[in-house]
Amino acid sequence: MVTKKDLNKQRKKRHKRIRAKISGTSAKPRLCVYRSLNHISVQLIDDVKQVTLVSATSQEKGFGVGSNKDAAKKVGALIAERAKAKGISEVVFDRAGYLYHGRVAELAAGARDGGLKF
């Protein structure tokens, strides 16, 4: 039987493989997703300067329950809006080892609808 701990260990291995290939700059930051059981968070990260430029999460006011696809799409639109305010239009998508399905795909769709290119 595969436990939750084993699944997270496998995800971290996948994320390490992904991170070896992609990196964010100030011109094209990395859009990194974190998906918990109840919420979803996203950050735009400049890996050269090692700073977070913009972030958004479903734990902010006005989201209610943050674990569904609708909340993920709202978070994607919110990060796109905040990125546009900072003058960022292109990003590198980092799914952090999660499958590109469900909430992660909805977050990406929301960010694309908001105007981010990746």
C-alpha positions in Angstrom: 0.0 0.0 0.0 1.3 3.4 -1.0 1.1 6.0 1.8 0.7 9.8 1.6 4.3 10.1 2.7 5.5 8.0 -0.2 3.4 10.0 -2.7 4.9 13.3 -1.5 8.4 11.8 -1.6 7.8 10.9 -5.3 6.4 14.3 -6.0 9.5 16.0 -4.5 11.7 13.8 -6.7 9.7 14.9 -9.8 9.9 18.5 -8.7 13.7 18.2 -8.3 13.9 16.9 -11.9 11.7 19.7 -13.2 13.7 22.3 -11.3 17.0 21.1 -12.9 15.6 22.1 -16.2 13.7 25.4 -15.5 14.7 28.6 -13.8 13.1 32.0 -13.5 14.6 35.4 -14.2 13.3 38.9 -13.5 12.2 39.2 -17.1 10.5 35.7 -17.2 9.9 34.6 -13.6 9.0 31.0 -12.5 5.3 30.5 -11.7 5.5 27.9 -8.9 2.3 26.1 -7.7 1.8 24.6 -4.3 -1.3 22.5 -3.8 -2.4 21.4 -0.3 -5.4 19.4 0.7 -7.5 22.4 1.4 -5.8 25.3 -0.5 -3.7 26.2 -3.5 -1.0 28.8 -3.7 1.2 30.3 -6.4 4.2 32.5 -6.5 6.2 34.3 -9.2 9.9 33.7 -8.3 13.1 35.3 -9.7 15.6 32.5 -9.2 18.6 34.7 -10.1 17.9 37.2 -7.2 16.2 34.5 -5.1 13.1 36.7 -4.4 9.4 36.2 -4.6 8.0 38.9 -6.9 4.2 38.2 -6.5 2.1 35.7 -4.7 -1.5 34.6 -4.5 -3.4 32.0 -2.5 -6.9 30.7 -1.9 -6.5 31.5 1.8 -7.0 35.2 1.1 -10.3 36.9 1.9 -13.2 36.3 -0.5 -12.4 32.8 -1.5 -14.4 30.8 1.0 -13.6 27.1 0.4 -10.3 27.0 -1.4 -9.9 23.4 -2.4 -11.9 23.3 -5.6 -11.2 24.1 -9.3 -13.2 27.4 -9.2 -10.9 28.7 -6.4 -7.8 27.6 -8.4 -9.0 29.4 -11.5 -9.6 32.6 -9.3 -6.1 32.3 -7.9 -4.7 32.0 -11.4 -6.6 35.1 -12.5 -5.4 36.9 -9.4 -1.8 36.1 -9.9 -2.1 37.3 -13.6 -3.6 40.6 -12.4 -0.9 41.1 -9.9 1.8 40.2 -12.4 0.4 42.6 -14.9 0.6 45.4 -12.3 4.3 44.6 -11.8 4.9 44.6 -15.6 5.3 40.9 -16.0 3.6 39.2 -19.0 5.7 36.0 -19.6 6.4 33.3 -17.1 7.9 29.8 -16.9 5.3 27.4 -15.4 6.5 25.1 -12.6 3.9 22.5 -11.7 6.1 21.4 -8.7 5.8 17.7 -9.4 2.0 17.8 -9.4 0.2 16.3 -12.4 -1.0 18.9 -14.9 -4.6 18.0 -14.1 -7.5 19.3 -12.1 -6.7 22.2 -9.9 -3.2 22.7 -11.3 -4.6 22.9 -14.9 -7.4 25.2 -13.8 -4.9 27.5 -12.1 -2.9 27.6 -15.4 -6.0 28.3 -17.4 -7.0 31.2 -15.1 -3.5 32.7 -15.4 -3.6 32.4 -19.2 -7.1 33.9 -19.3 -5.7 36.8 -17.2 -3.0 37.5 -19.8 0.1 35.6 -18.7 2.0 33.8 -21.5 3.7 30.4 -20.8 
